[in-house]
Amino acid sequence: MFATMLISIIVPVYNSANCLKSCIDSVLAQTYTEWELILVDDGSTDGSANICDDYANRDSRILSWHLANGGVGHARNFGLSQAQGYCITFCDSYDEMPPRALAAYVSCFIPGVDLIRGGFERVKNGNTTLVSTPKCVVGRKEDIISKCSSTRYEAYLWNSCFRKEIIGDIRFNEKISWCEDHLFTFSAIKNAKSVMFIPEVVYRYYAPEVTDGSSFGKNLSSRYINPDMIITEALAEMKVKKECVAEYSKDFLDLIRREFEYKVRLAIRYAVIGNHICQAFILTLRYLPKNLILPIKLLYYIKIAPILKLNIK
C-alpha cells in the first residue's frame, strides 16, 4: 500500500564479527529498498565496530552507533530513539532476513493494521524448521495473544514489524535480557487496533549449536539464566497480557496460566542446575499447583542424591 514507506531496522551488535556481515548483507539484498539500518554496537571488542563503520561508509542508509556495553535492551532502546521510519522491525546480528521480508511487511500495512507478524525459519545443526500460518487479521486482544501461542509465532521481535505510532514510549526493560522481547511485543499489542499474521517467511533464525559439550550454547537464548530474572519476566508478562484484555474468558486465563507455569518450571530447572536447591523448592511451593510439586521434588532428589551420597561416604 505504501510505495515509499521507510522501514527502520534495529540491530544490536555485540561481539558478532563472525556473522555480522551476513546479517547486514541480507538487509542490502532486500527487494524493497526504502529502509534505514541502525547498527548499535554495544561495546564490542572483536572487530564488530569496524564492520559496522565500514558498511555505514559504503551505504548512506546504514547508520553506525557505538555505546559502552549496556546490554541488549539498552542497545535496542537507543536504536528506537534514532529510528525515523514509519514502521520498525528488529534483527539480531547473528541472523538474516530473506530478500522479500521487507516487501512482505510493506504490502500488508493496510488501514487498521498496526503490527505484522510473519513466518520464520529456525536453523539448527544444519536442519531447518519452518514456522508459518495462513494469513489473517485479528482485532480482539484475547484472540491476538492466543494466536501468537497457537501458531508458535510467540512474541518474538524479529518476525514482527511495528507501526511506530503504537510503540510510542514503550521501551525495553534493561534489567531483563531473557524474553525481554515478549514484554515489548505484548505491550505494543495492547496499543494495536489489529494484528495481521502472514505466512511469508520474514526471518531466518540461527539457533545456537552446542559444540563444546556443555549444556548451553553461546548466545543470549541459550546461556545459563538467573532464575530470579525468569520469574521477574514471567510475572511482568502475565501482567501485561491481562492489561490487554478488559474481560477474561476461562480459556484465556488458562492459557496465560499455563505459559506462566512453563516459565516457572524453567526457572526451577535453572535453579536446580545451579545447585540452588532451596530456591527451587521455594519457587515450586509459591507458584506451582500441588499436583505438579511431587514430580519436581523427585527431580530435586535425582539432582542432589549423588551429593548426599558423597557426603555420607
C-alpha positions as CSV (number, residue, x, y, z in Angstrom):
1,M,0.0,0.0,0.0
2,F,2.8,2.4,0.9
3,A,5.1,2.6,-2.1
4,T,7.7,4.7,-0.3
5,M,7.2,3.8,3.3
6,L,10.5,4.0,5.3
7,I,11.3,0.9,7.5
8,S,13.7,1.2,10.3
9,I,15.7,-2.0,11.1
10,I,17.4,-2.0,14.5
11,V,20.3,-4.4,15.0
12,P,22.0,-4.6,18.4
13,V,25.6,-5.7,17.9
14,Y,27.9,-7.3,20.4
15,N,31.0,-9.4,19.5
16,S,29.4,-10.9,16.4
17,A,32.1,-10.2,13.9
18,N,32.0,-13.8,12.6
19,C,28.4,-13.5,11.4
20,L,27.6,-9.7,11.3
21,K,28.5,-9.3,7.6
22,S,25.9,-12.0,6.6
23,C,23.3,-10.2,8.6
24,I,24.0,-6.8,7.0
25,D,24.3,-8.3,3.5
26,S,20.8,-9.8,4.0
27,V,19.4,-6.3,4.5
28,L,21.3,-5.0,1.5
29,A,19.7,-7.8,-0.6
30,Q,16.2,-6.7,0.2
31,T,14.0,-6.2,-2.8
32,Y,12.3,-3.3,-1.0
33,T,14.9,-0.6,-0.7
34,E,13.3,2.2,1.4
35,W,14.9,1.3,4.7
36,E,17.4,2.5,7.2
37,L,19.6,0.1,9.1
38,I,20.5,1.2,12.6
39,L,23.6,-0.8,13.8
40,V,24.1,-0.2,17.6
41,D,27.5,-1.6,18.7
42,D,27.2,-2.4,22.4
43,G,30.8,-2.1,23.3
44,S,32.1,-4.9,21.1
45,T,35.8,-6.0,21.5
46,D,36.1,-8.3,18.5
47,G,36.1,-6.0,15.5
48,S,32.3,-5.8,15.1
49,A,32.5,-2.0,15.5
50,N,34.8,-1.7,12.5
51,I,32.5,-3.8,10.4
52,C,29.6,-1.5,11.3
53,D,31.6,1.6,10.3
54,D,32.8,0.1,7.1
55,Y,29.2,-0.7,5.9
56,A,28.0,2.7,7.0
57,N,30.7,4.4,4.9
58,R,29.6,2.4,1.9
59,D,25.8,3.0,2.1
60,S,24.1,6.1,3.5
61,R,21.1,4.1,4.6
62,I,23.3,2.3,7.2
63,L,23.8,4.2,10.4
64,S,26.6,3.0,12.8
65,W,26.4,3.9,16.5
66,H,28.8,3.0,19.3
67,L,27.9,2.7,23.0
68,A,29.6,1.5,26.2
69,N,28.4,-2.0,26.9
70,G,24.9,-1.8,28.5
71,G,23.1,-4.9,27.3
72,V,20.7,-5.8,24.5
73,G,17.8,-3.8,26.0
74,H,19.9,-0.7,26.2
75,A,21.2,-1.0,22.6
76,R,17.6,-1.5,21.3
77,N,16.3,1.4,23.3
78,F,19.0,3.6,21.7
79,G,18.0,2.3,18.3
80,L,14.4,3.2,19.0
81,S,15.5,6.8,19.9
82,Q,17.1,7.1,16.4
83,A,14.5,5.4,14.3
84,Q,12.9,7.6,11.6
85,G,10.8,5.0,9.9
86,Y,7.0,4.7,9.5
87,C,7.4,1.3,11.0
88,I,10.1,-0.6,12.9
89,T,11.5,-4.1,12.8
90,F,14.4,-5.8,14.5
91,C,17.1,-8.2,13.6
92,D,19.7,-9.9,15.7
93,S,23.3,-9.7,14.4
94,Y,23.7,-13.5,14.1
95,D,20.6,-13.9,12.0
96,E,19.3,-12.9,8.5
97,M,16.3,-11.5,6.7
98,P,15.2,-13.3,3.5
99,P,15.2,-11.0,0.4
100,R,11.5,-10.3,0.3
101,A,10.9,-9.8,4.1
102,L,10.5,-6.0,3.9
103,A,8.4,-6.2,0.8
104,A,6.1,-8.6,2.6
105,Y,5.7,-6.2,5.5
106,V,5.0,-3.2,3.3
107,S,2.3,-4.9,1.3
108,C,0.4,-5.7,4.5
109,F,0.2,-2.3,6.2
110,I,-3.5,-1.7,5.3
111,P,-5.6,0.8,7.3
112,G,-6.3,-0.5,10.8
113,V,-3.4,-2.9,10.9
114,D,-0.6,-1.8,13.3
115,L,1.5,-4.9,13.6
116,I,2.6,-7.6,11.1
117,R,3.7,-11.0,12.3
118,G,5.4,-13.3,9.8
119,G,6.7,-16.8,9.3
120,F,10.3,-17.7,10.1
121,E,12.9,-20.4,9.6
122,R,14.7,-21.9,12.5
123,V,18.1,-23.3,11.6
124,K,19.9,-25.6,14.0
125,N,22.6,-28.3,13.4
126,G,22.1,-28.0,9.7
127,N,18.3,-28.6,9.9
128,T,15.7,-26.0,9.0
129,T,12.3,-25.9,10.6
130,L,9.6,-23.7,9.1
131,V,7.0,-21.9,11.2
132,S,4.2,-20.4,9.2
133,T,0.4,-19.8,9.4
134,P,-2.3,-18.8,6.9
135,K,-2.9,-15.1,6.5
136,C,-5.5,-13.5,8.9
137,V,-6.3,-10.2,10.6
138,V,-7.1,-10.3,14.3
139,G,-8.5,-7.4,16.3
140,R,-9.7,-8.8,19.6
141,K,-6.8,-8.7,22.0
142,E,-7.6,-12.1,23.6
143,D,-7.6,-13.7,20.2
144,I,-4.3,-12.0,19.2
145,I,-2.5,-13.3,22.3
146,S,-4.0,-16.8,21.8
147,K,-3.0,-16.7,18.1
148,C,0.6,-15.9,19.0
149,S,0.7,-19.0,21.1
150,S,-1.2,-21.4,18.8
151,T,0.8,-20.5,15.7
152,R,4.2,-20.7,17.5
153,Y,4.8,-17.1,16.3
154,E,5.1,-16.4,20.0
155,A,6.0,-12.8,20.8
156,Y,9.4,-12.6,19.1
157,L,10.7,-9.3,17.9
158,W,12.4,-10.5,14.8
159,N,9.4,-11.8,12.9
160,S,7.4,-8.6,13.6
161,C,7.1,-5.2,12.1
162,F,5.5,-2.5,14.3
163,R,3.9,0.7,13.1
164,K,6.0,3.3,15.0
165,E,2.9,5.0,16.4
166,I,1.9,2.0,18.6
167,I,5.4,1.8,20.1
168,G,5.2,5.3,21.5
169,D,7.2,5.4,24.7
170,I,7.3,1.7,25.1
171,R,10.9,0.7,25.9
172,F,12.8,-2.5,26.8
173,N,13.4,-3.3,30.4
174,E,17.2,-3.0,30.5
175,K,17.4,-5.3,33.6
176,I,15.9,-8.2,31.7
177,S,17.9,-10.0,29.0
178,W,15.7,-13.1,28.6
179,C,12.3,-12.9,26.8
180,E,12.5,-9.1,27.0
181,D,11.1,-9.1,23.5
182,H,7.9,-10.8,24.8
183,L,7.3,-7.9,27.2
184,F,7.9,-5.4,24.4
185,T,5.7,-7.1,21.8
186,F,2.7,-7.7,24.2
187,S,3.0,-4.0,25.3
188,A,2.7,-3.0,21.7
189,I,-0.2,-5.3,21.1
190,K,-2.0,-3.5,23.8
191,N,-1.9,-0.4,21.7
192,A,-2.7,-2.0,18.3
193,K,-6.0,-1.8,16.6
194,S,-5.4,-5.1,14.9
195,V,-2.6,-7.5,14.0
196,M,-2.0,-9.3,10.7
197,F,-0.5,-12.8,10.7
198,I,1.1,-13.7,7.4
199,P,2.6,-17.0,6.1
200,E,5.6,-15.3,4.3
201,V,8.9,-16.1,5.8
202,V,10.4,-12.8,7.1
203,Y,13.3,-14.1,9.2
204,R,16.0,-16.8,9.4
205,Y,16.9,-17.5,13.0
206,Y,20.1,-19.4,13.6
207,A,19.7,-21.3,16.9
208,P,22.9,-21.8,18.8
209,E,24.7,-25.1,18.2
210,V,26.4,-26.7,21.2
211,T,29.9,-27.6,20.2
212,D,31.8,-27.7,23.5
213,G,30.0,-30.5,25.3
214,S,28.3,-28.1,27.7
215,S,24.5,-27.8,28.3
216,F,24.3,-24.3,26.8
217,G,25.2,-22.6,23.6
218,K,26.9,-19.2,23.4
219,N,24.2,-16.6,22.6
220,L,21.6,-15.0,24.8
221,S,18.9,-17.5,24.1
222,S,20.9,-20.5,25.4
223,R,23.1,-19.2,28.3
224,Y,22.6,-20.0,31.9
225,I,19.8,-17.8,33.1
226,N,19.3,-16.4,36.6
227,P,16.0,-18.0,37.9
228,D,15.1,-14.7,39.6
229,M,15.1,-12.9,36.2
230,I,12.9,-15.7,34.7
231,I,10.3,-15.2,37.4
232,T,10.5,-11.4,37.1
233,E,9.9,-11.6,33.3
234,A,7.1,-14.2,33.7
235,L,5.2,-12.1,36.3
236,A,5.6,-9.0,34.1
237,E,4.4,-10.8,31.0
238,M,1.4,-12.2,32.7
239,K,0.5,-8.7,33.9
240,V,0.8,-7.1,30.5
241,K,-1.3,-9.8,28.9
242,K,-4.1,-9.2,31.4
243,E,-3.9,-5.5,30.8
244,C,-4.6,-6.2,27.1
245,V,-8.0,-7.7,27.9
246,A,-10.9,-6.0,29.6
247,E,-12.8,-9.2,30.5
248,Y,-11.0,-12.6,30.6
249,S,-12.5,-15.8,29.4
250,K,-11.7,-19.0,31.2
251,D,-9.7,-20.3,28.2
252,F,-7.6,-17.1,28.1
253,L,-6.9,-17.3,31.8
254,D,-5.9,-21.0,31.4
255,L,-3.6,-20.1,28.5
256,I,-1.7,-17.4,30.4
257,R,-1.6,-19.6,33.5
258,R,0.0,-22.5,31.5
259,E,2.5,-20.2,29.9
260,F,3.4,-18.7,33.2
261,E,3.8,-22.1,34.8
262,Y,6.0,-23.2,31.9
263,K,8.4,-20.3,32.7
264,V,8.3,-21.1,36.4
265,R,9.3,-24.7,35.7
266,L,12.1,-23.3,33.6
267,A,13.3,-21.1,36.5
268,I,13.2,-24.2,38.8
269,R,15.2,-26.2,36.3
270,Y,17.9,-23.5,36.2
271,A,17.9,-23.2,40.0
272,V,18.5,-27.0,40.1
273,I,21.3,-26.8,37.5
274,G,22.9,-24.0,39.6
275,N,22.6,-26.1,42.8
276,H,20.2,-23.6,44.3
277,I,18.0,-26.3,45.8
278,C,16.3,-24.2,48.4
279,Q,15.4,-21.6,45.8
280,A,13.9,-24.4,43.6
281,F,11.7,-25.6,46.5
282,I,10.5,-22.1,47.3
283,L,9.6,-21.4,43.6
284,T,7.8,-24.7,43.5
285,L,5.7,-24.1,46.6
286,R,5.0,-20.5,45.7
287,Y,4.0,-20.7,42.1
288,L,3.0,-24.2,41.1
289,P,-0.2,-26.1,41.7
290,K,0.1,-29.0,44.2
291,N,-0.3,-31.7,41.6
292,L,3.0,-30.6,40.0
293,I,5.0,-30.5,43.2
294,L,5.8,-34.2,43.6
295,P,7.3,-34.8,40.1
296,I,9.5,-31.7,40.6
297,K,10.6,-32.8,44.1
298,L,11.7,-36.1,42.5
299,L,13.8,-34.1,40.1
300,Y,15.5,-32.4,43.0
301,Y,16.2,-35.7,44.7
302,I,17.8,-37.1,41.5
303,K,19.9,-34.0,41.4
304,I,21.1,-33.9,45.0
305,A,21.3,-37.7,45.7
306,P,24.9,-38.0,44.4
307,I,25.9,-35.1,46.6
308,L,24.3,-36.6,49.7
309,K,25.9,-40.0,48.9
310,L,29.3,-38.4,48.5
311,N,29.0,-36.5,51.8
312,I,27.8,-39.7,53.7
313,K,30.9,-41.6,52.4
